[in-house]
Amino acid sequence: MAKELACKKCKAITIGKVCPVCKSTELSSDWSGTIVIFDSKNSLVASTLQISTPHKYALKVT
Ligand SMILES: [Zn+2]
């Protein structure tokens, strides 16, 4: 099973080598916490975190 990586730019979690949300290749294996955004338009959390694409995100990426 591939280790999940989190994008350093938008915090999206991916198992690939490229972020599916912002296409960045700056991914980190050192992250913690997850949040799943289903409806970014009506989510207070998504707007607080400035997330516009429904996806699974890390809360903290280092
Ligand atoms: Zn990203």
PDB file of the backbone (N, CA, C, O) and the ligand in Angstrom, with CONECT records:
HET     ZN  A 101       1
ATOM      1  N   MET A   1       0.836  -1.195   0.000  1.00  0.00           N
ATOM      2  CA  MET A   1       0.000   0.000   0.000  1.00  0.00           C
ATOM      3  C   MET A   1       0.878   1.255   0.000  1.00  0.00           C
ATOM      4  O   MET A   1       1.782   1.395   0.824  1.00  0.00           O
ATOM      5  N   ALA A   2       0.606   2.133  -0.908  1.00  0.00           N
ATOM      6  CA  ALA A   2       1.402   3.362  -1.031  1.00  0.00           C
ATOM      7  C   ALA A   2       1.107   4.312   0.117  1.00  0.00           C
ATOM      8  O   ALA A   2      -0.028   4.439   0.576  1.00  0.00           O
ATOM      9  N   LYS A   3       2.157   4.968   0.560  1.00  0.00           N
ATOM     10  CA  LYS A   3       1.976   5.936   1.627  1.00  0.00           C
ATOM     11  C   LYS A   3       1.362   7.212   1.060  1.00  0.00           C
ATOM     12  O   LYS A   3       1.745   7.698  -0.005  1.00  0.00           O
ATOM     13  N   GLU A   4       0.411   7.726   1.800  1.00  0.00           N
ATOM     14  CA  GLU A   4      -0.230   8.943   1.326  1.00  0.00           C
ATOM     15  C   GLU A   4       0.667  10.154   1.579  1.00  0.00           C
ATOM     16  O   GLU A   4       1.333  10.251   2.610  1.00  0.00           O
ATOM     17  N   LEU A   5       0.667  11.057   0.628  1.00  0.00           N
ATOM     18  CA  LEU A   5       1.443  12.281   0.738  1.00  0.00           C
ATOM     19  C   LEU A   5       0.491  13.476   0.754  1.00  0.00           C
ATOM     20  O   LEU A   5      -0.620  13.417   0.227  1.00  0.00           O
ATOM     21  N   ALA A   6       0.954  14.556   1.369  1.00  0.00           N
ATOM     22  CA  ALA A   6       0.138  15.764   1.408  1.00  0.00           C
ATOM     23  C   ALA A   6       0.853  16.883   0.663  1.00  0.00           C
ATOM     24  O   ALA A   6       2.065  17.061   0.783  1.00  0.00           O
ATOM     25  N   CYS A   7       0.083  17.620  -0.097  1.00  0.00           N
ATOM     26  CA  CYS A   7       0.633  18.733  -0.874  1.00  0.00           C
ATOM     27  C   CYS A   7       1.040  19.864   0.070  1.00  0.00           C
ATOM     28  O   CYS A   7       0.278  20.252   0.956  1.00  0.00           O
ATOM     29  N   LYS A   8       2.254  20.386  -0.133  1.00  0.00           N
ATOM     30  CA  LYS A   8       2.723  21.476   0.723  1.00  0.00           C
ATOM     31  C   LYS A   8       2.010  22.788   0.415  1.00  0.00           C
ATOM     32  O   LYS A   8       1.988  23.693   1.250  1.00  0.00           O
ATOM     33  N   LYS A   9       1.437  22.896  -0.759  1.00  0.00           N
ATOM     34  CA  LYS A   9       0.793  24.148  -1.148  1.00  0.00           C
ATOM     35  C   LYS A   9      -0.673  24.210  -0.718  1.00  0.00           C
ATOM     36  O   LYS A   9      -1.103  25.180  -0.094  1.00  0.00           O
ATOM     37  N   CYS A  10      -1.436  23.167  -1.057  1.00  0.00           N
ATOM     38  CA  CYS A  10      -2.874  23.243  -0.774  1.00  0.00           C
ATOM     39  C   CYS A  10      -3.317  22.190   0.231  1.00  0.00           C
ATOM     40  O   CYS A  10      -4.492  22.146   0.595  1.00  0.00           O
ATOM     41  N   LYS A  11      -2.390  21.334   0.690  1.00  0.00           N
ATOM     42  CA  LYS A  11      -2.652  20.320   1.713  1.00  0.00           C
ATOM     43  C   LYS A  11      -3.523  19.158   1.250  1.00  0.00           C
ATOM     44  O   LYS A  11      -3.968  18.362   2.077  1.00  0.00           O
ATOM     45  N   ALA A  12      -3.770  19.047  -0.021  1.00  0.00           N
ATOM     46  CA  ALA A  12      -4.531  17.909  -0.519  1.00  0.00           C
ATOM     47  C   ALA A  12      -3.730  16.631  -0.322  1.00  0.00           C
ATOM     48  O   ALA A  12      -2.508  16.629  -0.471  1.00  0.00           O
ATOM     49  N   ILE A  13      -4.419  15.542   0.013  1.00  0.00           N
ATOM     50  CA  ILE A  13      -3.755  14.263   0.225  1.00  0.00           C
ATOM     51  C   ILE A  13      -3.847  13.431  -1.046  1.00  0.00           C
ATOM     52  O   ILE A  13      -4.904  13.342  -1.672  1.00  0.00           O
ATOM     53  N   THR A  14      -2.731  12.827  -1.415  1.00  0.00           N
ATOM     54  CA  THR A  14      -2.695  12.035  -2.639  1.00  0.00           C
ATOM     55  C   THR A  14      -1.763  10.844  -2.454  1.00  0.00           C
ATOM     56  O   THR A  14      -0.877  10.872  -1.600  1.00  0.00           O
ATOM     57  N   ILE A  15      -1.959   9.810  -3.245  1.00  0.00           N
ATOM     58  CA  ILE A  15      -1.006   8.702  -3.248  1.00  0.00           C
ATOM     59  C   ILE A  15      -0.142   8.772  -4.505  1.00  0.00           C
ATOM     60  O   ILE A  15       0.737   7.933  -4.707  1.00  0.00           O
ATOM     61  N   GLY A  16      -0.393   9.773  -5.348  1.00  0.00           N
ATOM     62  CA  GLY A  16       0.396   9.933  -6.564  1.00  0.00           C
ATOM     63  C   GLY A  16       1.591  10.841  -6.325  1.00  0.00           C
ATOM     64  O   GLY A  16       1.870  11.237  -5.193  1.00  0.00           O
ATOM     65  N   LYS A  17       2.288  11.163  -7.396  1.00  0.00           N
ATOM     66  CA  LYS A  17       3.462  12.021  -7.293  1.00  0.00           C
ATOM     67  C   LYS A  17       3.146  13.482  -7.579  1.00  0.00           C
ATOM     68  O   LYS A  17       3.991  14.357  -7.393  1.00  0.00           O
ATOM     69  N   VAL A  18       1.922  13.738  -8.032  1.00  0.00           N
ATOM     70  CA  VAL A  18       1.508  15.095  -8.350  1.00  0.00           C
ATOM     71  C   VAL A  18       0.201  15.392  -7.617  1.00  0.00           C
ATOM     72  O   VAL A  18      -0.700  14.554  -7.570  1.00  0.00           O
ATOM     73  N   CYS A  19       0.110  16.590  -7.048  1.00  0.00           N
ATOM     74  CA  CYS A  19      -1.105  16.972  -6.365  1.00  0.00           C
ATOM     75  C   CYS A  19      -2.273  17.018  -7.352  1.00  0.00           C
ATOM     76  O   CYS A  19      -2.174  17.676  -8.387  1.00  0.00           O
ATOM     77  N   PRO A  20      -3.379  16.328  -7.049  1.00  0.00           N
ATOM     78  CA  PRO A  20      -4.512  16.312  -7.979  1.00  0.00           C
ATOM     79  C   PRO A  20      -5.293  17.625  -7.997  1.00  0.00           C
ATOM     80  O   PRO A  20      -6.095  17.869  -8.899  1.00  0.00           O
ATOM     81  N   VAL A  21      -5.052  18.456  -7.004  1.00  0.00           N
ATOM     82  CA  VAL A  21      -5.811  19.699  -6.894  1.00  0.00           C
ATOM     83  C   VAL A  21      -5.083  20.869  -7.550  1.00  0.00           C
ATOM     84  O   VAL A  21      -5.654  21.565  -8.389  1.00  0.00           O
ATOM     85  N   CYS A  22      -3.821  21.086  -7.170  1.00  0.00           N
ATOM     86  CA  CYS A  22      -3.100  22.260  -7.690  1.00  0.00           C
ATOM     87  C   CYS A  22      -1.941  21.877  -8.610  1.00  0.00           C
ATOM     88  O   CYS A  22      -1.230  22.747  -9.112  1.00  0.00           O
ATOM     89  N   LYS A  23      -1.751  20.564  -8.831  1.00  0.00           N
ATOM     90  CA  LYS A  23      -0.724  20.064  -9.757  1.00  0.00           C
ATOM     91  C   LYS A  23       0.708  20.293  -9.274  1.00  0.00           C
ATOM     92  O   LYS A  23       1.658  20.145 -10.044  1.00  0.00           O
ATOM     93  N   SER A  24       0.859  20.653  -8.006  1.00  0.00           N
ATOM     94  CA  SER A  24       2.194  20.830  -7.450  1.00  0.00           C
ATOM     95  C   SER A  24       2.856  19.475  -7.239  1.00  0.00           C
ATOM     96  O   SER A  24       2.175  18.481  -6.988  1.00  0.00           O
ATOM     97  N   THR A  25       4.171  19.433  -7.339  1.00  0.00           N
ATOM     98  CA  THR A  25       4.897  18.202  -7.047  1.00  0.00           C
ATOM     99  C   THR A  25       5.608  18.303  -5.698  1.00  0.00           C
ATOM    100  O   THR A  25       6.380  17.419  -5.327  1.00  0.00           O
ATOM    101  N   GLU A  26       5.342  19.386  -4.971  1.00  0.00           N
ATOM    102  CA  GLU A  26       5.921  19.555  -3.635  1.00  0.00           C
ATOM    103  C   GLU A  26       5.040  18.836  -2.621  1.00  0.00           C
ATOM    104  O   GLU A  26       4.156  19.431  -2.006  1.00  0.00           O
ATOM    105  N   LEU A  27       5.303  17.543  -2.461  1.00  0.00           N
ATOM    106  CA  LEU A  27       4.496  16.727  -1.561  1.00  0.00           C
ATOM    107  C   LEU A  27       5.325  16.326  -0.348  1.00  0.00           C
ATOM    108  O   LEU A  27       6.539  16.148  -0.437  1.00  0.00           O
ATOM    109  N   SER A  28       4.649  16.188   0.778  1.00  0.00           N
ATOM    110  CA  SER A  28       5.332  15.831   2.009  1.00  0.00           C
ATOM    111  C   SER A  28       4.704  14.593   2.628  1.00  0.00           C
ATOM    112  O   SER A  28       3.484  14.433   2.615  1.00  0.00           O
ATOM    113  N   SER A  29       5.555  13.706   3.177  1.00  0.00           N
ATOM    114  CA  SER A  29       5.027  12.538   3.879  1.00  0.00           C
ATOM    115  C   SER A  29       4.834  12.849   5.360  1.00  0.00           C
ATOM    116  O   SER A  29       4.359  12.009   6.125  1.00  0.00           O
ATOM    117  N   ASP A  30       5.204  14.058   5.754  1.00  0.00           N
ATOM    118  CA  ASP A  30       5.096  14.464   7.149  1.00  0.00           C
ATOM    119  C   ASP A  30       3.896  15.392   7.334  1.00  0.00           C
ATOM    120  O   ASP A  30       4.007  16.614   7.238  1.00  0.00           O
ATOM    121  N   TRP A  31       2.754  14.774   7.601  1.00  0.00           N
ATOM    122  CA  TRP A  31       1.537  15.550   7.776  1.00  0.00           C
ATOM    123  C   TRP A  31       0.670  14.871   8.827  1.00  0.00           C
ATOM    124  O   TRP A  31       0.884  13.705   9.159  1.00  0.00           O
ATOM    125  N   SER A  32      -0.301  15.601   9.344  1.00  0.00           N
ATOM    126  CA  SER A  32      -1.170  15.012  10.357  1.00  0.00           C
ATOM    127  C   SER A  32      -2.580  15.566  10.222  1.00  0.00           C
ATOM    128  O   SER A  32      -2.790  16.694   9.778  1.00  0.00           O
ATOM    129  N   GLY A  33      -3.529  14.744  10.616  1.00  0.00           N
ATOM    130  CA  GLY A  33      -4.929  15.140  10.593  1.00  0.00           C
ATOM    131  C   GLY A  33      -5.501  15.115   9.195  1.00  0.00           C
ATOM    132  O   GLY A  33      -4.814  15.458   8.233  1.00  0.00           O
ATOM    133  N   THR A  34      -6.741  14.714   9.074  1.00  0.00           N
ATOM    134  CA  THR A  34      -7.377  14.739   7.760  1.00  0.00           C
ATOM    135  C   THR A  34      -8.739  15.404   7.852  1.00  0.00           C
ATOM    136  O   THR A  34      -9.432  15.317   8.865  1.00  0.00           O
ATOM    137  N   ILE A  35      -9.097  16.064   6.776  1.00  0.00           N
ATOM    138  CA  ILE A  35     -10.438  16.625   6.686  1.00  0.00           C
ATOM    139  C   ILE A  35     -10.918  16.391   5.260  1.00  0.00           C
ATOM    140  O   ILE A  35     -10.183  16.623   4.299  1.00  0.00           O
ATOM    141  N   VAL A  36     -12.150  15.933   5.136  1.00  0.00           N
ATOM    142  CA  VAL A  36     -12.698  15.678   3.807  1.00  0.00           C
ATOM    143  C   VAL A  36     -13.715  16.765   3.482  1.00  0.00           C
ATOM    144  O   VAL A  36     -14.690  16.964   4.207  1.00  0.00           O
ATOM    145  N   ILE A  37     -13.472  17.448   2.399  1.00  0.00           N
ATOM    146  CA  ILE A  37     -14.387  18.486   1.940  1.00  0.00           C
ATOM    147  C   ILE A  37     -15.232  17.923   0.801  1.00  0.00           C
ATOM    148  O   ILE A  37     -14.707  17.557  -0.250  1.00  0.00           O
ATOM    149  N   PHE A  38     -16.532  17.857   1.019  1.00  0.00           N
ATOM    150  CA  PHE A  38     -17.421  17.346  -0.027  1.00  0.00           C
ATOM    151  C   PHE A  38     -18.034  18.485  -0.839  1.00  0.00           C
ATOM    152  O   PHE A  38     -18.153  18.407  -2.062  1.00  0.00           O
ATOM    153  N   ASP A  39     -18.412  19.522  -0.140  1.00  0.00           N
ATOM    154  CA  ASP A  39     -19.102  20.633  -0.790  1.00  0.00           C
ATOM    155  C   ASP A  39     -18.415  21.933  -0.391  1.00  0.00           C
ATOM    156  O   ASP A  39     -18.769  22.566   0.603  1.00  0.00           O
ATOM    157  N   SER A  40     -17.426  22.313  -1.191  1.00  0.00           N
ATOM    158  CA  SER A  40     -16.604  23.452  -0.808  1.00  0.00           C
ATOM    159  C   SER A  40     -17.368  24.769  -0.826  1.00  0.00           C
ATOM    160  O   SER A  40     -16.990  25.717  -0.138  1.00  0.00           O
ATOM    161  N   LYS A  41     -18.451  24.833  -1.616  1.00  0.00           N
ATOM    162  CA  LYS A  41     -19.193  26.092  -1.711  1.00  0.00           C
ATOM    163  C   LYS A  41     -20.014  26.384  -0.459  1.00  0.00           C
ATOM    164  O   LYS A  41     -20.240  27.543  -0.111  1.00  0.00           O
ATOM    165  N   ASN A  42     -20.455  25.334   0.210  1.00  0.00           N
ATOM    166  CA  ASN A  42     -21.313  25.528   1.365  1.00  0.00           C
ATOM    167  C   ASN A  42     -20.647  25.093   2.669  1.00  0.00           C
ATOM    168  O   ASN A  42     -21.321  24.865   3.674  1.00  0.00           O
ATOM    169  N   SER A  43     -19.343  24.982   2.643  1.00  0.00           N
ATOM    170  CA  SER A  43     -18.634  24.537   3.832  1.00  0.00           C
ATOM    171  C   SER A  43     -17.883  25.684   4.486  1.00  0.00           C
ATOM    172  O   SER A  43     -17.046  26.335   3.860  1.00  0.00           O
ATOM    173  N   LEU A  44     -18.196  25.923   5.756  1.00  0.00           N
ATOM    174  CA  LEU A  44     -17.499  26.974   6.497  1.00  0.00           C
ATOM    175  C   LEU A  44     -16.028  26.607   6.667  1.00  0.00           C
ATOM    176  O   LEU A  44     -15.149  27.466   6.605  1.00  0.00           O
ATOM    177  N   VAL A  45     -15.776  25.314   6.884  1.00  0.00           N
ATOM    178  CA  VAL A  45     -14.401  24.854   7.050  1.00  0.00           C
ATOM    179  C   VAL A  45     -13.603  25.086   5.775  1.00  0.00           C
ATOM    180  O   VAL A  45     -12.460  25.541   5.817  1.00  0.00           O
ATOM    181  N   ALA A  46     -14.220  24.770   4.643  1.00  0.00           N
ATOM    182  CA  ALA A  46     -13.531  24.949   3.364  1.00  0.00           C
ATOM    183  C   ALA A  46     -13.194  26.412   3.120  1.00  0.00           C
ATOM    184  O   ALA A  46     -12.100  26.730   2.654  1.00  0.00           O
ATOM    185  N   SER A  47     -14.123  27.297   3.431  1.00  0.00           N
ATOM    186  CA  SER A  47     -13.841  28.716   3.200  1.00  0.00           C
ATOM    187  C   SER A  47     -12.793  29.229   4.175  1.00  0.00           C
ATOM    188  O   SER A  47     -11.982  30.087   3.828  1.00  0.00           O
ATOM    189  N   THR A  48     -12.812  28.701   5.401  1.00  0.00           N
ATOM    190  CA  THR A  48     -11.806  29.097   6.389  1.00  0.00           C
ATOM    191  C   THR A  48     -10.412  28.669   5.939  1.00  0.00           C
ATOM    192  O   THR A  48      -9.442  29.411   6.092  1.00  0.00           O
ATOM    193  N   LEU A  49     -10.328  27.465   5.383  1.00  0.00           N
ATOM    194  CA  LEU A  49      -9.038  26.939   4.939  1.00  0.00           C
ATOM    195  C   LEU A  49      -8.729  27.355   3.499  1.00  0.00           C
ATOM    196  O   LEU A  49      -7.698  26.974   2.946  1.00  0.00           O
ATOM    197  N   GLN A  50      -9.612  28.125   2.907  1.00  0.00           N
ATOM    198  CA  GLN A  50      -9.464  28.586   1.524  1.00  0.00           C
ATOM    199  C   GLN A  50      -9.334  27.415   0.554  1.00  0.00           C
ATOM    200  O   GLN A  50      -8.485  27.414  -0.337  1.00  0.00           O
ATOM    201  N   ILE A  51     -10.192  26.426   0.749  1.00  0.00           N
ATOM    202  CA  ILE A  51     -10.221  25.253  -0.116  1.00  0.00           C
ATOM    203  C   ILE A  51     -11.397  25.404  -1.080  1.00  0.00           C
ATOM    204  O   ILE A  51     -12.514  25.706  -0.659  1.00  0.00           O
ATOM    205  N   SER A  52     -11.150  25.198  -2.351  1.00  0.00           N
ATOM    206  CA  SER A  52     -12.217  25.360  -3.335  1.00  0.00           C
ATOM    207  C   SER A  52     -12.538  24.082  -4.094  1.00  0.00           C
ATOM    208  O   SER A  52     -13.496  24.039  -4.866  1.00  0.00           O
ATOM    209  N   THR A  53     -11.742  23.042  -3.880  1.00  0.00           N
ATOM    210  CA  THR A  53     -11.955  21.791  -4.589  1.00  0.00           C
ATOM    211  C   THR A  53     -12.286  20.681  -3.606  1.00  0.00           C
ATOM    212  O   THR A  53     -11.519  20.437  -2.674  1.00  0.00           O
ATOM    213  N   PRO A  54     -13.426  19.996  -3.795  1.00  0.00           N
ATOM    214  CA  PRO A  54     -13.759  18.870  -2.916  1.00  0.00           C
ATOM    215  C   PRO A  54     -12.669  17.799  -2.976  1.00  0.00           C
ATOM    216  O   PRO A  54     -12.337  17.310  -4.055  1.00  0.00           O
ATOM    217  N   HIS A  55     -12.123  17.443  -1.835  1.00  0.00           N
ATOM    218  CA  HIS A  55     -11.029  16.488  -1.785  1.00  0.00           C
ATOM    219  C   HIS A  55     -10.752  16.158  -0.324  1.00  0.00           C
ATOM    220  O   HIS A  55     -11.386  16.708   0.576  1.00  0.00           O
ATOM    221  N   LYS A  56      -9.801  15.257  -0.095  1.00  0.00           N
ATOM    222  CA  LYS A  56      -9.351  14.987   1.271  1.00  0.00           C
ATOM    223  C   LYS A  56      -8.083  15.788   1.529  1.00  0.00           C
ATOM    224  O   LYS A  56      -7.146  15.756   0.731  1.00  0.00           O
ATOM    225  N   TYR A  57      -8.057  16.509   2.649  1.00  0.00           N
ATOM    226  CA  TYR A  57      -6.933  17.384   2.938  1.00  0.00           C
ATOM    227  C   TYR A  57      -6.309  17.053   4.289  1.00  0.00           C
ATOM    228  O   TYR A  57      -6.969  16.521   5.181  1.00  0.00           O
ATOM    229  N   ALA A  58      -5.036  17.376   4.422  1.00  0.00           N
ATOM    230  CA  ALA A  58      -4.359  17.280   5.704  1.00  0.00           C
ATOM    231  C   ALA A  58      -4.577  18.569   6.471  1.00  0.00           C
ATOM    232  O   ALA A  58      -4.670  19.643   5.877  1.00  0.00           O
ATOM    233  N   LEU A  59      -4.658  18.465   7.788  1.00  0.00           N
ATOM    234  CA  LEU A  59      -4.806  19.672   8.586  1.00  0.00           C
ATOM    235  C   LEU A  59      -3.473  20.374   8.769  1.00  0.00           C
ATOM    236  O   LEU A  59      -3.405  21.601   8.840  1.00  0.00           O
ATOM    237  N   LYS A  60      -2.413  19.576   8.845  1.00  0.00           N
ATOM    238  CA  LYS A  60      -1.094  20.150   9.075  1.00  0.00           C
ATOM    239  C   LYS A  60      -0.071  19.470   8.177  1.00  0.00           C
ATOM    240  O   LYS A  60       0.011  18.242   8.156  1.00  0.00           O
ATOM    241  N   VAL A  61       0.697  20.239   7.446  1.00  0.00           N
ATOM    242  CA  VAL A  61       1.747  19.701   6.585  1.00  0.00           C
ATOM    243  C   VAL A  61       3.062  20.377   6.940  1.00  0.00           C
ATOM    244  O   VAL A  61       3.154  21.604   6.979  1.00  0.00           O
ATOM    245  N   THR A  62       4.069  19.570   7.196  1.00  0.00           N
ATOM    246  CA  THR A  62       5.365  20.163   7.539  1.00  0.00           C
ATOM    247  C   THR A  62       6.453  19.703   6.574  1.00  0.00           C
ATOM    248  O   THR A  62       7.610  20.103   6.711  1.00  0.00           O
TER     249      THR A  62
HETATM  250 ZN    ZN A 101      -1.836  20.968  -4.014  1.00  0.00          ZN2+
END
